[in-house]
């Protein structure tokens, strides 16, 4: 098997898809993985801007509202079998998934990739209703649900636990808890268009103001990065091992 494809979805604006995508790319790079980043929010490609020049990352922007975008996604995936694919989806992309997702689904066996979805939710009902539509379109796809604690403590996602937790678990998925990052620090990442690794670099002595983040901001980002890594550790290492050649797989 080649490296897996991670699609970060949610189909709803403002739930934190971009934050999950950029943290996932950072997690993979920290573990020595080469990444193929596919940004589908073509009107506001924040994640692409942060990682387009990052070492170890090949970045594309594709429009998954159109059939041509899904064809291109399969083709670029085939061109980079050694890279883990991370797809950051736009808020509107549930229509594209419904209309054209079968194109990629049909190509997965030849691509020899596993498709794993990280579905990001807030506490609103429509996050879960959109999830139901997505699962109906991609029946059988492995989906993990990411509860973004920017919107509340884990126990406050009662709608998910009451309605969806058993169904997701039955198909092999898990509920992942995305820790909250201080808004001023996430604002730093987006406004400066820095990757997480770039933001954590200490500015050299005598560097102009704005060259690096203040020490407190870097400490908060480092704390969050470690907590996010523990979140991903629950689901991702086994997927990477499954995509490795037999002699490299974890026993």
C-alpha positions in Angstrom: 0.0 0.0 0.0 1.0 3.6 -0.7 0.7 6.3 1.9 -2.8 7.2 3.0 -5.0 10.1 2.0 -6.4 12.3 4.8 -9.4 14.5 3.9 -10.1 17.2 6.5 -13.8 18.0 6.2 -16.7 19.6 7.9 -18.6 21.3 5.1 -19.3 24.2 7.4 -17.4 27.4 7.6 -15.6 28.4 10.8 -15.4 25.0 12.5 -11.6 24.8 12.4 -10.8 22.7 9.3 -7.8 24.8 8.3 -6.4 24.6 11.8 -6.7 20.8 11.8 -5.1 20.6 8.3 -2.1 22.7 9.2 -1.6 20.8 12.4 -1.8 17.5 10.6 0.8 18.6 8.0 3.0 19.7 10.9 2.5 16.4 12.8 3.4 14.4 9.7 6.5 16.5 8.9 7.7 16.2 12.5 7.6 12.4 12.0 9.7 12.5 8.9 6.8 12.0 6.4 6.8 13.7 3.0 3.4 15.4 2.4 1.3 16.2 -0.6 -0.9 19.1 0.5 -4.1 19.7 -1.5 -5.8 23.0 -0.7 -9.4 23.2 -2.1 -10.4 26.5 -0.6 -9.3 28.3 -3.7 -10.9 31.6 -2.6 -8.9 31.8 0.7 -6.1 29.2 0.5 -4.6 29.8 4.0 -3.1 26.4 4.5 -1.5 26.4 1.0 0.0 29.8 1.8 1.5 28.5 5.1 3.1 25.4 3.6 3.7 26.0 -0.1 7.4 26.8 0.6 7.9 24.4 3.4 10.6 21.7 3.1 9.1 18.3 2.6 5.8 19.6 1.3 4.5 19.6 -2.3 1.4 21.8 -2.4 -1.4 22.2 -4.9 -4.7 24.1 -5.1 -7.6 22.2 -6.7 -11.2 23.1 -7.2 -13.2 20.1 -5.9 -16.5 21.8 -6.9 -15.8 20.6 -10.4 -15.2 17.1 -11.8 -11.9 18.2 -13.2 -10.6 18.8 -9.7 -11.3 15.2 -8.6 -9.6 13.9 -11.7 -6.6 16.1 -10.9 -6.6 14.9 -7.3 -6.4 11.3 -8.4 -3.6 12.1 -10.9 -1.4 14.1 -8.5 -1.9 11.3 -5.9 -0.6 8.8 -8.5 2.4 11.0 -9.2 3.5 11.1 -5.6 2.9 7.6 -4.1 5.6 8.2 -1.5 3.8 11.2 0.1 1.0 11.3 2.6 -1.9 13.3 1.1 -3.6 15.9 3.2 -6.7 17.5 1.6 -8.1 20.7 3.2 -11.7 21.1 2.1 -13.6 24.3 1.6 -16.9 24.9 3.5 -18.9 24.3 0.3 -17.2 21.1 -0.8 -20.0 18.8 0.4 -21.7 19.4 -2.9 -18.5 18.5 -4.8 -18.1 15.3 -2.7 -21.7 14.3 -3.4 -21.4 15.0 -7.1 -17.9 13.8 -7.9 -16.3 12.0 -4.9 -17.0 8.7 -6.5 -14.3 9.5 -9.1 -11.6 9.4 -6.4 -13.3 6.5 -4.6 -13.1 4.4 -7.8 -9.4 5.3 -8.2 -8.3 4.3 -4.6 -7.7 0.7 -5.3 -5.4 1.5 -8.2 -3.7 4.3 -6.3 -3.3 1.8 -3.4 -4.2 4.4 -0.9 -6.6 4.3 2.1 -9.0 7.3 2.4 -9.4 8.5 6.0 -11.6 11.5 6.9 -11.1 13.8 9.8 -14.5 15.5 10.2 -14.3 18.7 12.3 -17.4 19.7 14.3 -18.6 22.4 16.6 -21.5 21.9 18.9 -24.3 22.7 16.4 -26.6 20.2 15.0 -25.9 21.1 11.3 -22.3 19.9 11.7 -23.7 16.4 12.3 -26.4 16.6 9.7 -23.7 17.4 7.1 -21.7 14.5 8.4 -24.7 12.2 7.7 -24.8 13.4 4.1 -21.1 12.8 3.7 -21.2 9.3 5.1 -24.1 8.4 2.8 -22.1 9.5 -0.2 -18.9 7.7 0.9 -20.4 4.6 2.5 -17.6 2.6 4.1 -15.0 5.3 4.3 -13.1 5.5 7.7 -14.1 8.7 9.5 -12.8 10.1 12.7 -14.7 13.0 14.2 -12.7 16.0 15.6 -14.5 17.9 18.4 -13.0 21.4 18.3 -12.9 22.6 22.0 -12.7 26.2 20.9 -16.5 25.8 21.0 -16.7 24.1 24.4 -15.4 21.4 26.7 -15.4 17.8 25.4 -18.4 16.8 27.5 -20.4 19.6 25.9 -20.5 17.8 22.6 -23.5 16.0 23.8 -25.3 15.8 20.5 -22.4 13.9 19.0 -22.2 11.5 21.9 -25.9 10.9 22.0 -26.5 10.4 18.2 -23.2 9.6 16.5 -20.6 8.2 18.8 -21.7 4.6 18.5 -22.1 4.7 14.7 -18.6 6.2 14.2 -17.1 3.7 16.5 -18.9 0.8 14.8 -17.2 1.7 11.5 -13.7 1.9 13.2 -13.7 5.7 13.8 -12.9 7.6 16.9 -13.8 10.9 18.5 -10.7 13.1 18.7 -10.5 16.1 21.0 -8.8 19.1 19.4 -7.3 21.3 22.2 -8.0 25.0 22.2 -5.2 27.3 20.9 -5.2 30.9 22.2 -6.8 33.1 19.6 -3.9 35.6 19.6 -1.6 32.7 18.6 -3.8 31.2 15.9 -4.1 34.8 14.7 -0.3 35.0 14.4 -0.3 31.9 12.2 -2.9 33.2 9.8 -1.9 36.8 9.7 1.8 36.0 9.1 1.0 33.0 7.0 3.6 30.9 8.8 3.7 27.2 9.3 3.8 25.9 12.9 7.4 25.0 12.6 8.3 28.5 11.2 6.3 30.2 14.0 8.2 28.3 16.7 11.6 29.4 15.5 13.3 31.9 17.8 14.3 35.1 16.0 18.1 35.7 15.9 19.6 38.4 18.1 19.1 41.8 16.5 16.4 40.7 14.1 13.8 43.3 13.1 10.5 43.3 15.1 8.1 40.8 13.7 10.8 38.4 12.6 9.6 35.9 15.2 6.8 35.4 17.8 7.2 36.6 21.4 8.4 33.9 23.8 4.9 33.6 25.5 3.2 33.1 22.1 5.8 30.5 21.2 5.3 28.7 24.5 1.5 28.6 24.0 2.0 27.2 20.4 4.5 24.6 21.7 2.0 23.5 24.4 -0.8 23.1 21.8 1.4 21.3 19.3 2.3 18.7 21.9 -1.3 18.1 22.9 -2.3 17.9 19.2 0.4 15.3 18.6 -1.0 13.2 21.4 -4.4 13.5 19.7 -3.0 12.3 16.4 -1.0 9.5 18.0 -4.3 7.8 18.8 -5.1 7.2 15.1 -2.4 8.1 12.6 0.8 5.9 13.3 -1.1 2.7 12.4 -2.3 4.2 9.1 1.3 5.2 8.2 2.6 1.8 9.1 -0.1 0.2 6.9 1.1 2.2 4.0 4.8 1.2 4.4 6.5 -1.6 2.6 6.4 -4.9 4.4 9.9 -4.7 5.7 9.3 -1.3 7.2 6.0 -2.0 9.0 5.8 -1.9 12.7 5.5 -5.5 14.1 
